[in-house]
Amino acid sequence: MSADMTATTMATYLPEQWSALATVTYRSNIVLADLMDRRWEPELGVGRGDTVNIPAFTQNSAANARATFGTGAALTFDAVTEAQTQLVVNKMAYKAFRMPAEMSVQAMSAYVPLLTDGIGLACALYVDNQLAADNSNGIDAFTTAVGTDNIDVTDDNILTVETNLDGQNAPSEGRYLVISPATRASIIKIDVIRNQLYSATVGNLKGDAGPGYLGKVYKFNVHQSNNLEAGVAGKKNGGFHREAIALCVQKKLTMVKDLNVEDGLFDQYVGYVVFGHKLVKNVFGNELDGK
């Protein structure tokens, strides 16, 4: 009986090839940093300390009326007492790797550029996660919560968030609704919302209004993010005005490469960013629980 050669018997003579290309694992969509209030960054440059004192200003209430028109009387003066909020830069995100010097000589030419490109994305992702899920200063920290965990977000839920912001005199411009992919699937089933999201694209090429941008619903620019904090089973979406959370990136992404001799001759690559953020106007945002 004859014996056939197989892939097993021929394994030694079946070479494997390494492609010069690579498949890239994509990181989460980075959305939130561009939606925050970043007016304070010029106030706190490098070498200018760690804190920005942000003075609050009380918007004027209705004026007093003259008791009897045409008759002099003592005026009532308002004793205005203002407060301040401190924006502290107290966080650093970094990504680092190193390899023996001889390995960096022998590695595929595409490998180190892929690693270094990933450093910037990793740091940006950390900042995005902090803005979403910092229990004191993220969008999950808004006192008012609308909706129910792991239940579809409804049209009424979105209108409630909008009404809450209207009730606080939050400006109509600069409002954002940040939702998870699952919540996007929830609201896209609602005809009135679906029509609003895609009305601008009918017969036109859709313009890019930033990462994750989906369209406009009522007074909100809607963005999708998969970095939002998890609830018990669903996600903590958010509806807010830009002025709700302040972000200050004191040191933008900085790349450092050096040769470490002491530990055994390593090529080292590090990227880092220094930042801080603060929930400044709690009433200008609502947590929107959903899927």
C-alpha positions in Angstrom: 0.0 0.0 0.0 1.4 3.4 -1.0 1.8 6.3 1.5 0.9 9.9 0.5 3.0 12.9 1.6 1.0 15.4 3.7 1.3 18.9 5.1 2.6 17.3 8.3 5.3 15.3 6.6 6.3 18.2 4.4 6.2 20.8 7.2 9.9 21.4 7.2 9.8 22.3 3.6 6.7 24.5 3.7 8.1 28.0 4.5 6.1 30.7 6.3 6.3 34.3 5.1 5.9 37.4 7.2 4.0 40.1 5.4 5.4 43.6 5.2 1.8 44.8 6.0 0.0 44.5 9.3 -3.6 44.2 10.5 -4.3 46.9 13.0 -6.6 46.5 16.0 -8.6 49.8 16.1 -9.0 51.6 19.4 -12.1 53.1 20.6 -13.5 56.2 18.9 -12.0 59.3 20.6 -14.8 61.8 20.9 -15.1 63.7 24.2 -12.1 66.0 24.4 -13.2 68.2 21.5 -16.6 68.7 23.1 -15.3 70.2 26.4 -14.8 73.8 27.4 -11.1 74.4 26.7 -11.0 78.2 27.2 -8.7 77.8 30.2 -5.7 76.1 28.5 -4.0 79.4 27.7 -4.3 80.4 31.4 -2.1 77.4 32.5 0.8 77.0 30.2 3.9 75.0 31.0 5.7 76.4 34.0 2.7 78.2 35.3 1.7 76.0 38.2 -1.0 73.4 38.5 -4.3 75.3 39.2 -6.6 77.7 37.3 -9.0 79.6 39.6 -12.2 80.1 37.5 -14.4 82.9 38.9 -18.1 82.3 38.7 -20.4 85.0 37.6 -24.1 85.0 38.7 -26.3 85.9 35.8 -28.6 88.8 36.6 -32.0 88.1 37.9 -35.0 90.3 37.0 -34.6 94.0 37.8 -36.4 95.7 40.6 -39.4 98.0 39.9 -40.0 101.5 41.1 -42.7 101.3 43.7 -44.5 104.3 42.3 -43.5 105.7 39.0 -42.6 109.4 39.2 -42.0 109.2 43.0 -38.6 109.1 44.5 -37.8 106.2 46.9 -34.8 104.5 48.3 -33.3 101.9 45.9 -32.7 98.3 46.8 -29.1 97.3 46.2 -28.1 93.7 45.5 -25.2 92.2 47.6 -23.7 89.9 45.0 -21.4 87.2 46.4 -19.5 85.2 43.8 -17.7 81.9 44.1 -14.9 80.2 42.2 -14.1 76.8 40.8 -10.6 75.4 40.7 -9.4 73.5 37.7 -6.4 71.4 38.8 -4.1 69.7 36.4 -3.3 66.5 38.2 -3.3 63.7 35.7 -0.7 62.2 33.4 -1.4 59.6 30.8 1.5 57.8 29.2 2.4 54.8 27.0 5.8 53.3 26.9 7.7 50.4 25.4 11.3 49.3 25.1 13.3 46.6 23.3 16.9 45.4 23.3 18.9 47.6 21.0 19.7 44.7 18.7 16.0 43.9 18.3 15.2 47.4 17.1 17.9 46.9 14.5 16.4 43.6 13.3 12.7 44.3 13.6 10.6 44.9 10.5 10.7 48.6 9.4 7.0 49.0 9.9 6.9 47.7 13.5 8.3 50.7 15.5 6.2 53.3 13.6 3.1 51.2 14.4 4.0 51.2 18.0 4.8 54.9 18.2 1.6 55.8 16.3 -0.3 53.8 18.9 1.2 55.8 21.8 -0.7 59.0 20.8 -4.0 57.1 20.3 -3.6 55.3 23.6 -3.0 58.6 25.5 -6.0 60.3 23.8 -8.1 57.3 24.7 -7.2 57.6 28.3 -8.2 61.3 28.4 -11.5 60.4 26.6 -12.2 57.7 29.2 -11.6 60.1 32.1 -14.0 62.6 30.6 -16.7 59.9 30.4 -16.2 58.0 33.6 -14.5 60.1 36.3 -17.1 59.8 39.0 -16.4 63.3 40.3 -15.8 65.3 37.1 -17.0 63.2 34.1 -20.3 63.1 32.3 -21.3 60.3 34.6 -21.1 62.8 37.6 -24.0 65.0 36.6 -26.4 65.0 39.5 -29.6 64.7 37.3 -30.0 61.3 35.7 -32.7 60.6 33.1 -33.7 57.3 31.7 -33.2 53.7 33.0 -30.1 51.5 32.9 -30.1 49.0 30.1 -33.5 50.2 28.8 -33.9 51.9 25.4 -33.6 55.6 25.4 -36.8 57.2 24.3 -37.8 60.4 22.5 -39.3 61.6 25.8 -35.9 61.0 27.6 -34.1 63.2 25.1 -36.7 65.9 25.4 -36.5 65.7 29.2 -32.7 66.4 29.0 -33.3 69.2 26.6 -36.0 70.7 28.9 -33.7 70.4 31.9 -31.0 72.4 30.2 -33.5 74.9 29.0 -34.6 75.4 32.5 -31.1 76.3 33.5 -30.7 78.8 30.7 -28.0 76.7 29.0 -27.2 78.3 25.6 -28.8 76.4 22.7 -25.6 76.4 20.8 -22.8 74.1 22.0 -25.0 71.3 23.3 -24.0 67.7 22.8 -25.6 64.3 23.2 -23.0 61.5 23.5 -24.4 58.0 23.2 -23.2 54.4 23.0 -23.5 52.3 19.9 -26.3 50.4 21.6 -28.2 53.6 22.4 -27.7 54.8 18.9 -29.5 51.6 17.8 -32.3 52.5 20.3 -33.0 56.0 19.1 -32.6 55.2 15.4 -35.8 53.2 15.6 -37.7 56.4 16.4 -39.0 58.0 13.2 -38.7 61.6 14.3 -35.1 61.1 15.5 -34.1 59.1 12.4 -35.5 61.8 10.1 -33.6 64.5 12.0 -30.3 62.7 12.1 -30.2 62.1 8.3 -32.2 65.0 6.9 -29.0 66.9 6.2 -27.5 64.1 4.2 -30.4 63.7 1.7 -29.0 64.7 -1.7 -25.7 66.0 -0.1 -22.4 64.7 1.0 -22.3 64.6 4.8 -19.8 66.9 6.3 -17.6 65.7 9.1 -18.3 67.5 12.3 -15.8 65.6 14.4 -15.1 62.0 15.4 -18.2 60.0 16.1 -20.6 62.7 14.8 -24.0 61.3 13.8 -26.1 64.4 13.2 -28.4 66.8 15.0 -31.4 65.9 17.2 -33.4 68.9 18.5 -30.8 71.2 20.1 -28.1 68.5 20.4 -25.2 67.6 18.2 -25.1 63.8 18.5 -21.9 61.9 18.8 -21.3 58.2 19.3 -18.7 56.9 21.7 -17.8 53.4 22.9 -15.8 54.9 25.8 -18.8 55.7 28.0 -19.0 54.3 31.6 -20.9 51.2 32.1 -24.0 51.2 34.4 -25.2 48.0 36.0 -25.9 46.4 32.6 -26.2 49.4 30.2 -24.2 52.6 29.5 -24.2 56.1 31.0 -24.8 58.4 28.0 -24.8 62.2 28.5 -26.5 65.3 27.3 -24.7 68.5 28.2 -23.6 72.0 27.2 -19.9 72.6 26.4 -19.5 74.8 29.5 -20.4 71.9 31.9 -16.9 70.4 31.9 -13.7 72.3 31.6 -10.6 70.5 30.1 -7.0 71.8 30.3 -4.3 70.0 28.5 -1.2 71.6 29.9 1.3 69.4 28.0 0.2 68.0 24.7 1.4 64.7 23.5 5.2 64.6 24.0 7.3 61.8 22.6 10.6 60.8 24.2 13.1 58.3 22.8 16.4 57.4 24.5 18.9 54.6 24.9 19.0 53.0 28.3 22.5 51.6 29.0 22.1 50.8 32.7 19.4 48.2 32.4 21.0 46.3 29.6 21.1 48.5 26.4 17.4 49.2 25.5 15.8 51.5 23.0 13.0 53.2 25.0 10.0 55.0 23.6 7.6 57.0 25.8 4.7 59.3 25.0 2.8 61.3 27.6 0.2 64.0 28.1 -0.5 66.1 31.2 -4.0 67.4 31.8 -6.9 68.1 34.2 -10.6 68.5 33.9 -13.4 69.8 36.2 -17.1 69.6 36.3 -17.8 73.4 36.4 -21.6 73.6 35.8 -23.4 70.5 37.0 -26.8 71.8 36.0 -25.6 72.2 32.4 -25.6 68.4 32.0 -27.6 65.3 32.6 -26.6 61.7 32.7 -28.8 59.8 30.2 -29.0 56.1 31.2 -29.7 53.5 28.6 -28.1 50.7 26.7 
